[in-house]
């Protein structure tokens, strides 16, 4: 094959196709599908992905590939096909999709090094270039006319490997290994010649006479309670030798997780797992919706299904929401499958993510547990894909490419003929409707493990509290329950629903609210450093002492932040020990885990937090859950507001009474009559589903209709209105009469970062030409988009309507 078909790293509609490049003779046989190459493109050299190899081209004069960025492919054939499909589905550029599949480290500019993995001599041509060194730079290999075929063979034989150095910061971690450099009888002679005073050196040599195998310097010095100083003379004399060995940065040490065995299944679990196991056995793709109440043992069903897949020599992908990637979740998988598990999520450093990704690529693990992007794990023999808490909106990516992990999972499941499990106590209406129609197979777990009772839910009307003169943020009922739990030495989780609710600053005299000068939104007050910040463009300023409008000094902040709740708690119950978990207290790496471990060891009585404590936590002593401001979500301009409220209340309630102690929940709300609050308190998902589906049908929303949201933004307000109007006219002209087109209207957040935002929405049941039409519209505005003045975002499955 002499010609490579390459997608280049220029995200624009004119370049969103493959370009043909000639493979020069020095790279003959070394270019493979899925590798990244450097190619000349106009006046510059840029990166591209090789999508295919061929002998034919429609063009006579082709440019040569300049260099190879990888020696082995970073994307499998399946991921290349998936990328093409996803690009069409989400109207994204090929290049954006392929980049989204790779860890951050592979997107940076870097140098490459070739490292020896053996003390033996290399094949002749390579040994000549290496000249007995342990590693050389890739550039030197090229300069000395190294042959790529030999290099690839040495890598596949495991005698060489390629390492990436990002901006001179090593992405491969090395560890110093100490080993004996002489025959054992010579070492014994050296020991006899050492003076009696050289105690530590004598200990070191004695160690190696007894244990001659290599040992890490760190372990050696720790074991013998000595320092590098006593080791140095022995290295200088050549008695001992130091080598560097690559080690994986391991954020999760296996020895930290006690091994667990499969638990006996309840009757309900056995019934649920049966069809999954049969789908694995028969290699049939099927989508299962596992609808199980919180605490019903969904995780055990996942673990035993994965075990079956591993027994068959296949691999498993498990997705969990970012916030539920708690140490507890990792522990369950590591405890069961040990070093067979790689974990991918945003709290890892770039280097740790890269190492975890390489374990997957090198087939050193069988299971990957991760957030949304783990769906692109480069496994080639997938036997099961599991999406836990499938209702979570974090499975939808909100920037290019705007994919939903569920769609990718089902696409990969079809390709690998394997089951896909969607698990949730509160599935999305779309998934539940598909299960009712028989598109997905419904599996139900309606009972908790050991028949534990679902916690009793008390709804407190905060309007009544105000009428009784209680102006605090805790109702009398919640305060009494907290005090009772503290007496019994049990634990409490307090959940503050902050979404759509923020601490803003307002003047009590004239009502002036301090807003961001670049966005149409109130600035958020941060108590810690007395500053006002915009959460959209990062603009910030000092909290003023007087109103900028009327000069009054009655300027105050409103709204409830976790800090404010914590202060109110310590005033009301000073003896209670509180752990606060929010964005501020979990910024530092590992702090999330540290706080939860403290709470698990009962070093605190109350865990107070936002979204991040709503799911995945399992503490035996938690018997009370309090929900503050349960209804703040209901007032957002979002047709899914009731659904999100129901899901959140159910998830949070599920944190109480998970073990032997019975649990109770207190929900504080200003709209106790709302059906999502009422039905969540009764755990009545079926009734909620019926009622909400009626609403969706009446107002023509999913799952009865599909939606496409088009958002246009531009620094000039007149231009943004003009473009949105034109788009609406074009859609009206070319889509069928059944499609309903709403807009143009200003977005709920009309101005962000000094750009005006307008939107229009298409509601439709079947519009096969819609993607084609939108593509044409985008290419019509291409020049303006290229100059970055105009931005047109198309979301074919919108979750964020703001």
MOPERA-V282970 format. One record per pair of residues at least 4 apart in sequence whose ideal C-beta (glycine too) atoms are under 8 Angstrom apart, sorted by the first residue. I is the first residue (numbers start at 1). J is the second residue. Records with the same first field share a line. If there is no record, write none. Layout:
# MOPERA-V282970
I=J, J
This chain:
# MOPERA-V282970
1=23, 31, 53, 54, 55
2=22, 23, 55
3=20, 21, 22, 23, 53, 54, 55, 56, 57, 62
4=20, 21, 22, 23, 31, 37, 50, 52, 53, 65
5=18, 19, 20, 50, 51, 52, 53, 54
6=18, 19, 20, 21, 37, 39, 48, 49, 50, 51, 65
7=17, 18, 19, 48, 49, 51, 94, 95, 98
8=15, 19, 39, 41, 46, 47, 48, 95
9=46, 47, 48, 95, 99
10=15, 41, 46, 95
11=15, 16, 93, 95, 96, 400
12=16, 93, 782, 785, 786
13=93, 775, 778, 779, 782
14=782
16=87, 93, 94, 95
17=94
18=51, 52
19=39, 41, 48
20=57, 58, 59, 62
21=37, 39, 62, 63, 64, 65
22=62, 63, 64, 65
23=27, 28, 31, 53, 64, 65
24=28, 64, 65
26=145, 147, 148
27=31, 65, 68, 148
28=149
29=148, 149
30=68, 71, 148, 149, 151, 152
31=35, 37, 50, 53, 65, 68
32=50, 53, 72, 73
33=50, 51, 52, 53, 73, 77, 80
34=49, 50, 73, 74, 75, 76, 77, 79, 80
35=49, 50, 68, 69, 70, 72, 73, 74
36=47, 48, 49, 50, 68, 69, 70, 74, 106
37=47, 48, 49, 50, 65, 66, 67, 68, 69
38=45, 46, 47, 48, 65, 66, 67, 68, 69
39=45, 46, 47, 48, 63, 65, 66
40=44, 45, 63, 64, 66
41=45, 46, 48
45=66
47=69
49=75, 80, 94, 95, 98
51=80, 84
57=62
67=142
68=148
70=74, 162
71=148, 151, 152, 155, 162
72=152, 155, 156, 162
74=102, 106, 361, 378
75=79, 80, 83, 98, 101, 102, 378
76=80, 378, 380
77=81
78=82, 380, 412, 415
79=83, 101, 376, 378
80=84, 98
81=85, 415
82=86, 376, 408, 411, 412, 415
83=87, 94, 97, 98, 101
84=88, 94
85=89, 411
86=90, 92, 97, 401, 403, 408, 411
87=91, 92, 93, 94, 96, 97, 401
88=771
89=403, 407, 796
90=97, 401, 402, 403, 796
91=771, 774, 775, 778, 794, 796
92=96, 97, 400, 401, 402, 403
93=97, 400, 401
94=98
95=99
96=100, 400, 401
97=101, 401, 403
98=102
99=107
100=373, 376, 397, 401, 403
101=373, 376, 378
102=106, 107, 357
103=107, 350, 353, 354, 357
104=108, 350, 353, 354
105=110, 164, 166, 171, 350, 351, 353, 354
106=164, 354
108=166, 167
109=166, 167
110=164, 165, 166, 167, 171
111=137, 138, 139, 164, 165, 168
112=137, 138, 139, 162, 163, 164, 165
113=135, 136, 137, 138, 162, 163, 165
114=130, 135, 136, 137, 138, 141, 151, 160, 161, 162, 163
115=134, 135, 160, 161, 162, 163, 246
116=122, 130, 133, 134, 135, 159, 160
117=158, 159, 160, 161
118=122, 159
120=159
121=127
122=126, 127, 130, 154, 159, 160
123=127, 150, 153, 154
124=128
125=129, 146, 147, 150
126=130, 146, 150, 151, 154, 160
127=131, 132
129=136, 140, 141, 144, 146
130=136
134=243, 244
135=163
136=140, 141
137=141
138=142, 162
139=143
140=144
141=146, 151
142=146
146=150, 151
147=151
148=152
149=153
150=154
151=155, 160
152=156
153=157
154=159, 160
155=160, 161, 162
161=246
163=170, 171, 172, 246
164=171, 172, 354
165=169, 170, 171, 172
166=170, 171, 350
170=174
171=350, 351, 354
172=246
173=246, 247, 248, 249, 351, 355
174=244, 245, 246, 247
175=216, 217, 218, 244, 245, 246, 247
176=216, 217, 218, 242, 243, 244, 245
177=214, 215, 216, 217, 242, 243, 244, 245
178=214, 215, 216, 217, 220, 231, 235, 240, 241, 242
179=212, 213, 214, 215, 240, 241, 243
180=184, 187, 208, 212, 239, 240, 241
181=238, 239, 240, 241
182=186, 187, 190, 238, 239
183=187
184=188, 209, 212
185=189
186=190
187=191, 205, 208, 209, 239
188=192, 209
189=193
190=194, 205, 237, 239
191=202, 205, 206, 209
194=198, 201, 202, 205
198=202, 230
199=203
200=204, 224, 226, 230
201=205, 230, 233, 234
202=206
203=207, 224, 226
204=208, 220, 224, 226, 230, 231, 234, 240
205=209, 234, 239
206=210
207=211, 220, 223, 224
208=212, 240
211=215
214=243, 245
215=219, 220
216=220, 245
217=221, 228, 231, 242
218=222
219=223
220=224, 231
221=225, 226, 227, 228, 231
226=230, 231
227=231
228=232
230=234
231=235, 240
232=236
233=237
234=239, 240
235=239, 240, 241, 242
248=355, 356, 358, 359
249=349, 351, 352, 355
250=254, 352, 355
251=343, 348, 352, 356
252=256, 257, 330, 334, 341, 343
254=334, 338, 339
256=334
257=330, 331, 334, 335, 338
258=335
259=335, 336, 338
260=332, 335, 336
262=300, 303, 304, 307, 336
263=297, 300
265=269, 270, 273, 297, 300, 301, 304
266=270, 297, 447, 449
267=271
268=272, 296, 444, 445, 446, 447
269=273, 297, 300, 301, 445
270=274
271=443
272=276, 290, 292, 301, 443, 444, 445
273=277, 301, 304, 305
274=278
275=279, 286, 288, 441, 443
276=280, 288, 301, 305, 384, 419, 421, 443
277=281, 305, 308
278=282
279=284, 285, 286, 288, 418, 419
280=305, 308, 309, 312, 383, 384, 418, 419
283=417, 418
284=417, 419
285=413, 414, 416, 417, 418, 419, 420
286=419, 420, 441
287=410, 413, 419, 420, 422, 434, 439, 440, 441
288=419, 420, 421, 422, 440, 441, 442, 443
289=390, 422, 423, 424, 427, 431, 432, 434, 435, 440, 441, 442, 443
290=298, 301, 421, 422, 423, 424, 443, 445
291=424, 425, 427, 432, 435, 442, 443, 444, 445, 685
292=296, 297, 298, 301, 423, 424, 425, 444, 445, 446
293=425, 445, 446, 447, 448, 454, 654, 683
294=425, 448, 650, 651, 653, 654, 655, 658
295=448, 449, 452, 618, 654, 658
296=425, 445, 446, 447, 448, 449
297=301, 445, 449
298=302, 388, 423, 445
299=303, 332, 388
300=304
301=305, 421, 423, 445
302=306, 318, 386, 388, 421, 423
303=307, 332, 333, 336
304=308
305=309, 384, 386, 419, 421
306=310, 316, 318, 336, 337, 367, 384, 386
307=311, 336, 337
308=312
309=314, 315, 316, 366, 383, 384, 418
310=314, 316, 337, 340, 366, 367, 383
312=383
313=381
314=366, 381, 382, 383, 384, 418
315=366, 367, 368, 379, 381, 382, 383
316=366, 367, 368, 382, 383, 384, 385, 386
317=367, 368, 374, 375, 377, 379, 382, 384, 385, 386, 409, 412
318=333, 367, 368, 369, 370, 374, 385, 386, 388
319=370, 371, 372, 374, 375, 385, 386, 387, 388, 395, 405, 409
320=324, 325, 329, 369, 370, 371, 388, 389, 616
321=325, 371, 388, 389, 392, 394, 395, 615, 616
322=345, 346, 371, 372, 394
323=394, 611, 612, 614, 615, 616
324=329, 388, 389, 392, 615, 616
325=329, 330, 343, 345, 347, 369, 370, 371, 616
326=330, 592, 593, 596, 616, 617
327=331, 592, 593, 596, 597
328=332, 596, 616, 617, 618
329=333, 369, 616
330=334, 343, 369
331=335
332=336
333=337, 341, 343, 367, 369
334=338, 341
337=341, 366, 367
339=365
340=365, 366, 367
341=365, 366, 367, 368, 369
342=356, 357, 359, 360, 365, 367, 368, 369, 370, 377
343=348, 356, 368, 369, 370
344=348, 353, 356, 357, 368, 369, 370, 371, 373, 374, 377
345=370, 371, 374
346=371
347=589, 592
348=352, 353, 356
349=353, 589
350=354
351=355
352=356
353=357
354=358
355=359
356=360, 368
357=361, 377, 378
358=362
359=364, 365
360=364, 365, 368, 377, 378, 379
361=378
368=374, 377, 379
369=374
370=374, 377
371=394
372=394, 395, 397, 405
375=385, 405, 408, 409, 412
376=408
381=416
382=412, 413, 416, 418
383=416, 418
384=418, 419, 420, 421
385=409, 412, 413, 418, 419, 420, 421
386=420, 421, 423
387=395, 405, 406, 409, 420, 421, 422, 423
388=423, 424
389=423, 424, 615, 616, 651
390=395, 406, 422, 423, 424, 427, 428, 431
391=424, 426, 427, 428, 431, 647
393=644, 799, 800
395=404, 405, 406
396=402, 403, 404, 405, 797, 799
397=401, 402, 403, 404
398=402, 799, 800
402=794, 795, 796, 797
403=407, 408
404=408, 797
405=409
406=410, 422, 431
407=411, 797
408=412
409=413, 420
410=414, 420
411=415
412=416
413=418, 419, 420
422=427, 431, 440
424=428, 431
425=650, 651, 654, 685
426=646, 647, 650, 651, 685
427=431, 432, 435
428=432, 643
429=433, 643, 689, 692, 693, 696, 702, 703
430=434, 702, 703
431=435, 440
432=436, 689
433=437, 693, 703
434=439, 440, 703
435=439, 440, 441, 442
436=442
447=451
448=452, 453, 454, 658
450=660
452=657, 658, 659, 660, 662
453=657, 662, 663
454=653, 657, 683
455=625, 653, 654, 656, 657, 662, 663, 664, 665
456=663, 664, 665
457=653, 664, 665, 667, 680, 681, 682, 683
458=477, 664, 665, 666, 667, 681
459=667, 669, 672, 677, 678, 681
460=464, 465, 475, 477, 478, 666, 667, 668, 669, 672
461=465, 669, 670, 672
462=466, 475, 668, 669, 670
463=467, 670
464=468
465=470, 475, 476
466=470, 471
468=476
470=475, 476
472=568, 572
473=560, 564, 565, 568, 628
474=478, 479, 482, 568, 569, 572, 626, 628, 668
475=479, 666, 668
476=480
477=481, 666
478=482, 626, 666, 668
479=483, 572, 573
480=484
481=485, 624, 626, 664, 666
482=486, 492, 573, 576, 606, 624, 626
483=487, 573
484=488
485=490, 491, 492, 605, 623, 624
486=490, 492, 573, 575, 576, 605
488=623
489=621
490=621, 622, 623, 624, 661
491=599, 602, 604, 605, 606, 607, 619, 621, 622, 623, 624
492=605, 606, 607, 622, 623, 624, 625, 626
493=606, 607, 608, 609, 613, 617, 622, 624, 625, 626, 652, 655, 656
494=565, 569, 606, 607, 608, 609, 625, 626, 628
495=609, 610, 613, 614, 625, 626, 627, 628, 652
496=560, 561, 562, 565, 608, 609, 610, 628, 629
497=501, 610, 627, 628, 629, 630, 631, 632, 633, 648
498=502, 561, 562, 610, 611, 629, 632
499=611, 632, 633, 636, 644
500=632, 633, 635, 636
501=559, 560, 629, 632
502=522, 524, 535, 559
503=524, 525, 557, 558, 559, 560, 561, 564
504=513, 514, 522, 523, 524, 525, 557, 558, 559
505=513, 514, 522, 523, 525, 532, 543, 555, 556, 557, 558
506=511, 512, 513, 514, 555, 556, 557, 558
507=511, 512, 547, 549, 550, 552, 554, 555
508=552, 554, 555, 556
509=547, 550, 552, 554
510=547, 549, 550, 552
512=547, 548, 549, 550
513=522
514=522, 523, 532, 544, 548
515=519, 520, 521, 522, 523
516=520, 521, 522, 523, 534, 536, 537, 539
517=539
518=534, 537, 539, 751, 752, 753, 754
519=534, 536, 537, 539, 749, 751, 752, 753
520=749, 750, 751, 752
521=534, 535, 536, 749, 752
523=532, 533, 534, 539, 540, 541
524=532, 533, 534, 535
525=532, 543, 557, 559, 561
526=530, 531, 532, 533
527=561, 563, 564
528=563, 584
530=542, 543
531=540, 541, 542, 543
532=540, 541, 542, 543
533=538, 539, 540
534=538, 539, 540
536=749, 752, 753
537=752, 753
544=548, 555
545=553, 555
546=551, 552, 553, 555
547=551, 552, 553, 554, 555
560=564, 565, 628, 629
561=565
562=566, 580, 582, 608, 609, 610
563=567, 580, 584
564=568
565=569, 608, 628
566=570, 578, 580, 608
567=571
568=572
569=573, 576, 578, 606, 608
570=574, 576, 578
576=605, 606
577=603, 604, 605, 606
578=604, 605, 606, 607, 608
579=595, 598, 599, 603, 604, 606, 607, 608
580=585, 608, 609
581=585, 586, 592, 595, 596, 607, 608, 609, 610, 612, 613
582=586, 609, 610, 612
583=587, 610
585=591, 595
586=591, 592, 595, 612
587=591
590=594
591=595
592=596, 612
593=597
594=598
595=599
596=600, 617
597=601
598=603, 604
599=603, 604, 607, 619
600=619
602=621
607=613, 622
609=613
613=617, 655
614=648, 651, 652, 655
615=651, 654
617=622, 655
618=658
619=655, 658
620=658, 659, 660, 661
621=661
622=655, 656, 657, 658, 663
623=656, 657, 661, 662, 663, 664
624=656, 663, 664, 665, 666
625=652, 653, 655, 656, 663, 664, 665, 666
626=665, 666, 668
627=649, 652, 653, 665, 666, 667, 668
628=668
629=668, 669
630=645, 649, 667, 668, 669, 677
631=635, 645, 669, 670, 671, 674, 677
633=641, 644, 645, 648
634=641, 642, 645, 671, 674, 676
635=641
636=641, 802
637=748, 801, 802
638=644, 801, 802
639=696, 699, 701, 801
640=644, 799
641=645
642=646, 674, 675, 676, 692, 695
643=647, 676, 692
644=648
645=649, 674, 676, 677, 680
646=650, 676, 679, 680, 685, 688, 692
647=651
648=652
649=653, 667, 676, 677, 680, 681
650=654, 680, 683, 685
651=655
652=665
653=665, 680, 681, 683
654=658
656=663, 664, 665
657=661, 662, 663, 664
658=663
665=681
667=677, 680, 681
669=674, 677
671=677
672=677, 678
673=677, 678
674=678
675=679, 688, 691
676=680, 688, 692
677=681
678=682
679=684, 685, 687, 688, 691
680=688
682=687
684=688
685=689
686=690
687=691
688=692
689=693
690=694
691=695
692=696
693=697, 703
694=698
695=699, 701
696=700, 701, 702, 703, 704
697=704
700=704, 705, 740, 763
701=705, 707, 763
702=706, 707
705=763, 764, 765
706=763, 764, 765, 767, 796
707=761, 762, 763, 797, 798
708=761, 762, 764, 770, 774, 794, 795, 796, 798
709=759, 761, 794, 795, 798, 801
710=724, 727, 759, 760, 761, 762, 774, 792, 793, 794, 795
711=747, 757, 758, 759, 792, 793, 795
712=720, 723, 724, 727, 744, 757, 758, 759, 790, 791, 792, 793
713=720, 752, 755, 756, 757, 758, 790, 791, 793
714=719, 720, 723, 755, 756, 789, 790, 791
715=754, 755, 756, 789
716=720, 756
717=721, 756
718=722
719=723, 789, 790
720=724, 756, 757, 758
721=725, 744, 758
722=726
723=727, 758, 781, 790, 792
724=728, 743, 744, 758, 759, 760
725=729, 744
726=730
727=731, 744, 760, 777, 792
728=732, 741, 743, 744, 760
729=733
730=734, 773, 777
731=735, 739, 741, 760, 762, 773, 777
732=741
734=769, 773
735=739, 741, 762, 764, 767, 769, 770, 773
736=764, 767
738=764, 765, 766
739=762, 763, 764, 767, 770
740=762, 763, 764
741=760, 761, 762, 763
742=760, 761, 762, 763
743=758, 759, 760, 761
744=758, 759, 760
745=758, 759, 760
746=750, 756, 757, 758, 759
747=757, 758, 759, 802
748=801, 802
749=757, 802
750=756, 757
751=755, 756, 757
752=757
755=791
761=798
762=767, 770
764=770
769=773
770=774
771=775, 796
772=776
773=777
774=778, 794
775=779
776=780
777=781, 792
778=782, 785, 792, 794
781=785, 790, 792
782=786
783=787
784=789, 790
785=790, 791, 792
795=800
